[in-house]
Each structure stands twice: as structure tokens, then as C-alpha cells.
């Protein structure tokens, strides 16, 4: 149940960041949108690894989300903002 709540929160954060990006087309909101999308994917994959290895889905969900967000934020830093 806690895993579902964490996934819903990350999904909601992505939804808000996506709405902000659609309105402003800002580089910051684009980075947030990508970060939350990767965090959601990392949380889902991490939950499967948590169930398979540690016996609890939440044991893999939170680290998976964290790693996914870090990967996305590091990849997005490599791109330059064309407007600046």
C-alpha cells in the first residue's frame, strides 16, 4: 500500500511539472518533468527488485526512484539551454 502511495505522489509531481512545461516551455520545467518521469520508472523497476530480493516492494521503490531522478538530472545537465 505504501508503494502505491509513493508511486501516486511521484505521478502527481510529474503531472504538475508537465502542466508547467506545457504552459511556459521553460528549461527548468522540462528538467523537472524528465526527472519525475525517470523517478517513476525507477520506482516501478525498483519495486520489482525489492519484491524479488528483499521481500518488500517499498525496499526497492524509494532507492529506485532516487536513482532514476539522479540519472535524469545528470543527463539533462549536459544539454544547454538554447535561449541563454
N, C-alpha and C positions, 0 to 999 in steps of 0.2 A: 504494500500500500504506500509506504514511504517513497519507494522508487517511482511509482506513478505520480505522486505529488511533485517530486523533483523534476520529472520529465515535463509535467504540465507547466511548471514555473519557467523552465527553460524555453518551452514552446511559446509561452506568452511573451517572454522577453524578446524572442525572435520576431513575433508578430508586431510588437510595438516598434522595434528597430526597423522592420521592413516598412511600416507605415511612415515613419520619419524619413526614411530614404526615398520613398516614392514622392513625398512632398517636396523635399529640398534637394535631392541628388547630391548630398554632401558626402565628401570622402569619409568623414568620421562615422556617419550613419551606415555607410557601405561596409566599413570595417567592423562595426558592431554587428551588423546583420550576418556577415560571414562568420564572425566569432561565435555567435549564438547558434548558427546552423551547425558548425563543426562541434560545438559543445553538445548539442542534441544528438548528433550522430555518435560522438564519443561516449555519451551516457548510455545510449542503446547498446552499442557494442560492448561497453564495459559491464553492463548488467548481465549479458550472456556469459562473459568470462567470470563474473562474480558467482553466478549460479554453478558454472562448471567447476570452478576451482575452490572457491571459498565457502560455498554453500549458501550465500546470501547475495541477492541481486544488488542491494544497496552498497555492498562492499566493493563492487566494481563500477557502479554508476557514478559516484562522485569523483573518484580519480579519473575515470574515462572522460567525464565532462571537462574536468580541469585540463587534462592533456589535450583534448580536442580544441579547447579555447586557446591554449598556448600555441598549438600548431598554427591555427588560423591567424592569430595576431602576429606571429613571427613571419608568416608568409605575406601578409598584407603590408607589413612594414617595408618590404622590398620594392613594392610598387611606389611610384612617385605620383603625387597629385599634379595633374597637368595644369591646373588653374593657379598654382602657386609658383 
